[in-house]
Structure formats: C-alpha cells, structure tokens
Amino acid sequence: MHRRFGRSMQVAAVVAAATLALSACSTVTNGTPSLRVAADADLTVVGDSGNQFDTTVKNSLSDVVAFWKVNYPSIANGASLPPVKGGYFSVDGQQVVDTGSVSGPAAKDGCIARSAKAVVNNAFFCFVDDSIVWDRAQAHLVPVLAQKYGTLLIALAFAHEFGHALQFRTGNYKLDLPTIDFESQADCAAGAFLASILKNQTAHFRATPEQVDEALTGYLQVRDSTPSSPQDISHGNGFDRLSAIDDGLLHGPTFCYARQYFDRKFTERPFVTDTDYKSGGNETLAQVINPNDPKTDSTAGGLQPDLNRFWKAAAQLIGKNWTDVKIAQAEHPKCASDTSSEFGYCPDDNTVYFSNSFASEAYNSLDDKTISRDTHKVSLLEHQPADFALGTLFAVGWGMAVRHQLFNRPMDGKDALLAASCYTGAYAKDINVAGTSTSHAFALSPPDMDEATSAMLSLVGQDKAYGSRGTTGLQRIQSFVKGYQGGLSVC
C-alpha cells in the first residue's frame, strides 16, 4: 500500500526474481496422494525413479488424462483426446546442476535437448515434441513445496501442465497473445480438474477443505515475483492465478477453453515509483495502524481514512448515511465473547479493535521462497512483510460495519463473513490503480493483491481474527474475487 507522492519515477533497478518456467510452462510440487483410493497408476515415464514423488506424479497425470478423456470433446467439437505423443520425463535436476547435462533416455526430450538447465526447479509441457517434463530433485522447488503444502498441490500443478497440452491440441497456442493469457487458461484447467476431485470423481485423489486451502496456499508460492516491466509478466500474481483456478471450479472445462476466456483482465503490474520499489510496496506497521489522515499527520499511512472515504461514497449511492468507523488497540475487541479474539468490529461503538501482537503477526504473515543462484536449492521463507495482509483484516472489519450500518444485518455467521470478504474485494478493486491518479490519494502497491489473497486464505478465518464461521479459505477467496470482479452490486 502507499500514499500518493509527487511525480512518479520509473524503476531503474532490476527486480531480482527466480525464473521458474519456459514460455507457457509452470513450476510444480512433489507429494503423495491425499488419500489412496486406487492402485498406483501404470504410466510409462522415462527416467522413472520409482520413488514416492514420481509415483505421485504418475497418479496425478493418470487422473488428469482420465478427466480430459471425458471432457475434451466439449472443447474440441466432439473429437477424442489425442495421447501425449512425446511421453513423460522425470529428471534429476541436481544432476543437471552438477554436470550441466541430462543423462540417459531423458536427454532425448525435445526441450531438454535444446536446454538441459530448463528443467531445473521446473516442470513443463514441451511444445517441441508434445511431452511433459519435471525435476524430481529433493532440494529443488518441486518436492520442497509439497513437503510444506501437501500433496494435492502436485495434482493441481500437473493439471496446469496438461492444460498447456490441451492448448497444443486445440491450436490455441498459435494465437498471438501474451504468455499470461495461456498460463491463466492452464490455471483454469487446473480449477476444472480440482472440481472433479472435490466431487470424488478421480481415482487417486480425495481432498478435505483443509487440504484444498493448504494446496492453494502453496499455489501462491508459484506466483510471479513483482515484474520490473510489463514484458516480464508471465504466469500472473497470486490473485491472478487463484482467480483463474476459481474460474475453472465455478464454470468448468468448456468455459476455460472458450475463445472468450482470453478476454479476462489481470492485476499483475510492475512498480511505478522508486519509493514503492525500495519499500517492497509496504508501509511500515506503525503507518498501517495509525488512523490519522496523512494530510494532517505525515506519519499516518492513510488506510482507515480511505476506507471511510470509500464507504461514505458507496452509502451515498444508495441514499444512506455513513458514520466513520474508528480503530482502537485492545487485547480483545470490547464486544468479543470469545477471549481468543484479537481482531474484530464492535457495532456499539463503531470500532474495529486490534491487538498489537496480532497486528504484528498479520503484518509479517506472507510466505515466500528463495532459490540459490549457485546451488539452485530452494529455501522457503515465512513471516515476510505484507502490509495489505493486515490491511485486509481492517477492510473486513469495515465490511462488518457495512452489514450493521447500511443494511442492519447480522454480523455473525457464514453469510456475514463472506459478504465482508466480497466487500473487501470491491474495495481492493477501487484502490488497485497504477500511476499517479489524483483521484486516489491512497492506492495498492503491486504485491498487495498477493497479500490480500494470502490473508483471505490464512488470516481472516483464524480464531484470533474473525473466525472461520463455517467458511473455508477457498470460499473466502471466491467471495473476494467476486467482489473484485463484480463490484458492490454482486455482494
């Protein structure tokens, strides 16, 4: 988040980022099936190690192929699904790092023959010879993420890669479009496949709501880093990727592969000012919890006055009055009946209460990763600064105030939390603007949509915050996306 400053300056420094994919390819994770409900898949893989990682990948691909055998005719004018002619390839990426080459039959893959190093910390569909390739090295991205975020992620990741295989079969890949369009379509395909898992229609995977939320949290880890220029955008930020998965979940395979799908809008963008770049797009914690107007207090961040600005205007549109919400520090909200609560809205005094400890925890809540340039080994990072993760908690509190002030509706229960999440999405859309628009004195920075997405998954439903109230992280994300894309009228 940031307040608007003066004349903008283009970011001259290069934003360091790990390049995790070839053109139209994505990273994936390792693991075992959530629940084994069928014998392991009998799938031929060149370089198959026989370990649990490769077994899980084979189970994933087997289920994905079975799904598309049923659904491919709906996107291909009734045609049957052609097999992957080039085959499947498992590669020890650490051997590639050590020797600079791939040994054995896997070296014959069309993309590996062009660049062996392309497979390191990666998995991809190869358009050269219609194949799917992955790095199984234990310390590389594929297995490291799965160890933390669970095995459902591997099914989603290879559903994404097979989404590229479908582009190859339908001819979509020939369209002159930005890479992010193709990546988003593949994410949509992963969402359509996830829907079949949730309906217990796949042979090797079942998933609890908790496992879905865990996998989606892991999927955020394969988001793009903030690009240094629009030309560096490839797969999308976390919001773009999870909203595409949501498209597939809600609307199914035919929707994903309709030509109109390429009309979708994206939120990923580079930094605009040097100031925003140097801060990582983050205000300080002190700024986020300072409720004063920056016009009169230079140490204030501006979030709370802007939330009141937005909701005052929204109330006027429906002929109602808005009373500005306040914030106050307290160990527990004044109206809380549960002593575990450390963040919440109280209607009697129209105040969002927060504890300093939980505000700090929320501010430092983002998961990230680094990949060593020398060893190519992956390290996962926790507790990274994320000002709009905390900002999202405040925005949800304002959403509860909307329920109370404008509609006199209950603020407890599932409906209230999902409505507040939807309102938060609509607010995020209003302030997610680039450049130096004078109409927005307060605006989101490029990483903030990832921070909001993470907060919806992992923070909002905590007992310290608003409690899950029977919602899942996925449902809160879906409500947030709904509000962002559709505005207040759909909430």
MIVEX-279615 format. One line per 2 residues: their letters; for each residue x, y, z of C-alpha. Coordinates in steps of 0.05 Angstrom, whole numbers, plus 5000, padded with zeros to 4 digits. Layout:
BEGIN
A) X Y Z | ...
END
This chain:
BEGIN
MH) 5000 5000 5000 | 5023 5070 4991
RR) 5002 5142 4994 | 5008 5181 4930
FG) 5072 5222 4927 | 5094 5271 4874
RS) 5116 5259 4803 | 5129 5185 4791
MQ) 5196 5157 4770 | 5206 5094 4731
VA) 5241 5039 4769 | 5311 5034 4742
AV) 5334 4976 4785 | 5321 4906 4762
VA) 5275 4867 4808 | 5311 4802 4825
AA) 5267 4741 4810 | 5275 4667 4801
TL) 5254 4648 4731 | 5215 4585 4742
AL) 5188 4569 4674 | 5198 4565 4600
SA) 5148 4600 4555 | 5079 4577 4576
CS) 5106 4529 4629 | 5097 4527 4704
TV) 5131 4502 4767 | 5101 4445 4807
TN) 5107 4408 4873 | 5120 4338 4899
GT) 5079 4293 4943 | 5035 4233 4955
PS) 4960 4226 4943 | 4915 4257 4995
LR) 4880 4190 5002 | 4896 4128 4962
VA) 4832 4103 4931 | 4861 4063 4873
AD) 4924 4024 4857 | 4982 4067 4834
AD) 4978 4087 4761 | 5013 4044 4709
LT) 5042 4101 4669 | 5106 4097 4630
VV) 5155 4152 4650 | 5225 4159 4620
GD) 5274 4164 4678 | 5222 4140 4729
SG) 5259 4136 4796 | 5206 4092 4827
NQ) 5204 4137 4889 | 5142 4166 4920
FD) 5150 4232 4883 | 5148 4201 4814
TT) 5092 4154 4836 | 5050 4214 4857
VK) 5064 4250 4792 | 5042 4188 4754
NS) 4978 4184 4795 | 4965 4258 4782
LS) 4976 4252 4707 | 4934 4189 4703
DV) 4875 4224 4737 | 4883 4287 4695
VA) 4884 4248 4630 | 4823 4208 4651
FW) 4787 4273 4667 | 4802 4303 4599
KV) 4784 4239 4561 | 4714 4253 4585
NY) 4715 4329 4577 | 4759 4341 4516
PS) 4703 4330 4466 | 4667 4390 4496
IA) 4725 4436 4478 | 4744 4403 4412
NG) 4680 4397 4372 | 4669 4325 4394
AS) 4739 4300 4379 | 4772 4248 4424
LP) 4833 4266 4466 | 4898 4251 4429
PV) 4952 4219 4473 | 5015 4255 4494
KG) 5059 4231 4438 | 5126 4254 4464
GY) 5118 4220 4531 | 5133 4237 4603
FS) 5202 4251 4631 | 5228 4251 4703
VD) 5295 4285 4711 | 5343 4292 4770
GQ) 5353 4367 4768 | 5411 4363 4817
QV) 5449 4321 4768 | 5437 4375 4716
VD) 5465 4427 4764 | 5526 4384 4778
TG) 5542 4362 4707 | 5506 4411 4662
SV) 5471 4355 4625 | 5417 4302 4628
SG) 5440 4230 4622 | 5402 4171 4594
PA) 5339 4169 4551 | 5310 4232 4582
AK) 5362 4272 4543 | 5322 4257 4481
DG) 5264 4301 4502 | 5256 4358 4453
CI) 5261 4414 4503 | 5317 4382 4544
AR) 5357 4372 4481 | 5353 4447 4470
SA) 5369 4466 4542 | 5381 4415 4597
KA) 5381 4470 4650 | 5309 4487 4632
VV) 5284 4431 4676 | 5319 4454 4740
NN) 5267 4475 4792 | 5214 4467 4739
AF) 5161 4425 4706 | 5133 4440 4639
FC) 5096 4418 4577 | 5143 4417 4518
FV) 5112 4443 4454 | 5172 4418 4413
DD) 5152 4345 4418 | 5088 4342 4458
SI) 5117 4318 4524 | 5114 4334 4598
VW) 5179 4340 4638 | 5194 4352 4712
DR) 5251 4360 4762 | 5247 4309 4819
AQ) 5309 4333 4858 | 5292 4333 4932
AH) 5322 4401 4948 | 5290 4435 4888
LV) 5225 4471 4883 | 5182 4411 4864
PV) 5190 4369 4927 | 5204 4426 4975
LA) 5137 4459 4965 | 5099 4394 4971
QK) 5132 4377 5037 | 5103 4441 5066
YG) 5037 4449 5030 | 5013 4378 5018
TL) 5004 4331 4961 | 4941 4359 4929
LI) 4985 4414 4901 | 5020 4365 4855
AL) 4954 4345 4824 | 4937 4418 4811
AF) 5006 4432 4783 | 5004 4376 4733
AH) 4933 4393 4715 | 4961 4461 4697
EF) 5015 4430 4654 | 4965 4386 4619
GH) 4925 4450 4607 | 4982 4470 4561
AL) 4978 4403 4526 | 4906 4420 4511
QF) 4926 4486 4481 | 4973 4448 4435
RT) 4916 4401 4415 | 4864 4455 4403
GN) 4912 4502 4368 | 4903 4558 4418
YK) 4978 4562 4428 | 4984 4592 4358
LD) 4947 4655 4379 | 4988 4718 4385
LP) 4975 4732 4458 | 5016 4748 4520
TI) 5043 4689 4559 | 4998 4705 4618
DF) 4936 4690 4577 | 4960 4619 4564
ES) 4982 4609 4636 | 4915 4634 4661
QA) 4878 4586 4616 | 4921 4529 4643
DC) 4905 4551 4714 | 4831 4550 4696
AA) 4841 4478 4671 | 4871 4461 4739
GA) 4810 4490 4773 | 4763 4449 4730
FL) 4803 4387 4749 | 4801 4406 4823
AS) 4725 4408 4818 | 4726 4335 4797
IL) 4769 4318 4858 | 4720 4353 4904
KN) 4664 4312 4873 | 4704 4248 4888
QT) 4708 4232 4813 | 4783 4219 4809
AH) 4816 4152 4822 | 4877 4173 4863
FR) 4858 4236 4900 | 4808 4258 4952
AT) 4813 4325 4988 | 4787 4355 5052
PE) 4772 4430 5054 | 4835 4438 5096
QV) 4877 4404 5043 | 4848 4448 4989
DE) 4865 4511 5028 | 4935 4484 5041
AL) 4945 4469 4967 | 4921 4538 4946
TG) 4968 4570 4996 | 5024 4531 4963
YL) 5000 4553 4894 | 5012 4624 4916
QV) 5085 4605 4920 | 5089 4595 4845
RD) 5064 4665 4832 | 5107 4714 4792
ST) 5152 4759 4832 | 5135 4832 4820
PS) 5160 4845 4749 | 5208 4901 4732
SP) 5168 4916 4668 | 5104 4893 4635
QD) 5146 4849 4588 | 5168 4808 4649
IS) 5097 4786 4666 | 5089 4711 4654
HG) 5044 4669 4699 | 5009 4722 4739
NG) 5010 4743 4811 | 4977 4701 4864
FD) 4909 4734 4856 | 4910 4724 4781
RL) 4929 4651 4788 | 4878 4634 4842
SA) 4822 4673 4808 | 4836 4632 4745
ID) 4831 4567 4786 | 4765 4594 4813
DG) 4741 4604 4741 | 4752 4530 4728
LL) 4720 4509 4793 | 4657 4550 4781
HG) 4648 4544 4706 | 4682 4481 4683
PT) 4725 4459 4624 | 4684 4489 4567
FC) 4688 4558 4598 | 4764 4553 4605
YA) 4775 4537 4532 | 4725 4584 4501
RQ) 4760 4637 4460 | 4726 4690 4503
YF) 4768 4666 4562 | 4826 4706 4535
DR) 4787 4770 4549 | 4799 4765 4624
KF) 4835 4822 4660 | 4897 4815 4702
TE) 4922 4852 4763 | 4997 4838 4759
RP) 5038 4901 4744 | 5107 4929 4758
FV) 5126 4981 4810 | 5117 5052 4785
TD) 5159 5093 4833 | 5228 5082 4862
TD) 5200 5095 4931 | 5149 5039 4925
YK) 5202 4992 4897 | 5252 5005 4952
SG) 5199 4991 5006 | 5176 4927 4973
GN) 5108 4961 4967 | 5100 4962 5042
ET) 5082 5017 5090 | 5110 5006 5160
LA) 5068 4971 5213 | 5063 5037 5250
QV) 5035 5071 5188 | 4982 5016 5177
IN) 4955 5022 5248 | 4958 5098 5250
PN) 4886 5120 5239 | 4901 5193 5225
DP) 4893 5229 5160 | 4961 5236 5124
KT) 4941 5306 5105 | 4949 5327 5177
DS) 4996 5272 5203 | 5055 5255 5160
TA) 5067 5190 5199 | 4999 5161 5181
GG) 4991 5110 5126 | 4921 5130 5104
LQ) 4884 5064 5103 | 4829 5079 5153
PD) 4811 5148 5125 | 4808 5117 5056
LN) 4763 5060 5078 | 4715 5113 5106
RF) 4722 5153 5041 | 4702 5092 5000
WK) 4643 5071 5043 | 4616 5142 5051
AA) 4613 5147 4975 | 4582 5078 4969
AQ) 4529 5095 5021 | 4511 5159 4985
LI) 4498 5119 4921 | 4442 5081 4956
GK) 4415 5142 4993 | 4443 5125 5062
NW) 4490 5158 5111 | 4557 5131 5134
TD) 4586 5141 5203 | 4662 5136 5200
VK) 4689 5073 5233 | 4745 5081 5283
IA) 4801 5034 5305 | 4828 5022 5375
QA) 4883 4979 5405 | 4860 4927 5456
EH) 4879 4857 5475 | 4809 4835 5455
PK) 4751 4870 5420 | 4707 4905 5471
CA) 4646 4865 5448 | 4681 4797 5440
SD) 4651 4738 5477 | 4710 4694 5458
TS) 4775 4711 5493 | 4815 4683 5435
SE) 4793 4740 5391 | 4844 4795 5380
FG) 4814 4830 5320 | 4742 4849 5306
YC) 4687 4901 5296 | 4642 4924 5352
PD) 4577 4957 5329 | 4560 4991 5395
DN) 4618 5039 5389 | 4630 5030 5314
TV) 4702 5009 5325 | 4750 4957 5297
YF) 4794 4932 5353 | 4862 4900 5345
SN) 4916 4874 5390 | 4987 4898 5376
SF) 5013 4826 5377 | 4964 4800 5325
AS) 4972 4863 5282 | 5046 4849 5280
EA) 5034 4776 5264 | 4987 4794 5207
YN) 5035 4846 5180 | 5091 4793 5178
SL) 5050 4736 5150 | 5069 4725 5078
DD) 5102 4661 5054 | 5156 4667 5001
KT) 5216 4630 4975 | 5287 4639 4950
IS) 5327 4598 4901 | 5402 4599 4907
RD) 5436 4624 4844 | 5495 4578 4859
TH) 5465 4513 4884 | 5394 4523 4857
KV) 5368 4496 4922 | 5302 4524 4948
SL) 5291 4556 5016 | 5221 4573 5040
LE) 5212 4639 5076 | 5159 4653 5128
HQ) 5136 4716 5163 | 5152 4764 5106
PA) 5125 4836 5109 | 5056 4844 5079
DF) 5022 4909 5097 | 4958 4895 5060
AL) 4950 4827 5094 | 4938 4868 5157
GT) 4902 4920 5115 | 4855 4865 5091
LF) 4836 4849 5163 | 4817 4921 5173
AV) 4778 4922 5108 | 4738 4861 5130
GW) 4722 4898 5195 | 4695 4956 5153
GM) 4654 4904 5115 | 4622 4882 5180
AV) 4606 4955 5194 | 4571 4958 5126
RH) 4527 4899 5146 | 4509 4936 5210
QL) 4504 5009 5187 | 4475 5004 5118
FN) 4434 4940 5120 | 4421 4924 5193
RP) 4441 4852 5180 | 4473 4803 5229
MD) 4549 4805 5235 | 4557 4734 5259
GK) 4555 4671 5217 | 4579 4649 5149
DA) 4539 4698 5107 | 4567 4758 5144
LL) 4640 4737 5135 | 4631 4720 5061
AA) 4595 4786 5049 | 4651 4824 5085
SC) 4702 4787 5042 | 4664 4807 4980
YT) 4662 4880 5002 | 4736 4876 5014
GA) 4746 4853 4943 | 4705 4911 4916
YA) 4746 4960 4958 | 4811 4929 4933
KD) 4789 4939 4862 | 4775 5013 4875
IN) 4846 5026 4902 | 4885 4978 4857
VA) 4907 5032 4809 | 4974 5046 4778
GT) 5007 5112 4761 | 4994 5178 4797
ST) 4919 5188 4792 | 4899 5248 4834
SH) 4831 5215 4846 | 4865 5163 4890
AF) 4905 5192 4947 | 4914 5121 4973
AL) 4928 5060 4930 | 4953 4989 4929
SP) 5024 4971 4910 | 5037 4915 4860
PD) 5048 4860 4913 | 4986 4877 4953
MD) 4938 4832 4915 | 4980 4773 4935
EA) 4979 4796 5007 | 4903 4803 5006
TS) 4896 4734 4975 | 4941 4704 5027
AM) 4902 4739 5082 | 4836 4712 5057
LS) 4864 4641 5057 | 4903 4641 5122
LV) 4888 4701 5167 | 4815 4722 5163
GQ) 4788 4655 5187 | 4835 4649 5247
DK) 4803 4649 5316 | 4847 4709 5332
AY) 4813 4746 5275 | 4741 4736 5252
GS) 4738 4660 5259 | 4722 4613 5202
RG) 4647 4614 5217 | 4638 4552 5175
TT) 4675 4581 5115 | 4737 4554 5082
GL) 4796 4594 5055 | 4772 4576 4985
QR) 4703 4604 4998 | 4732 4669 5025
IQ) 4777 4674 4964 | 4717 4663 4919
SF) 4679 4718 4954 | 4738 4765 4950
VK) 4746 4751 4875 | 4671 4760 4865
GY) 4674 4829 4896 | 4737 4849 4859
QG) 4709 4829 4791 | 4636 4846 4800
GL) 4635 4905 4848 | 4590 4920 4906
SV) 4526 4902 4869 | 4544 4828 4870
C) 4559 4826 4945
END
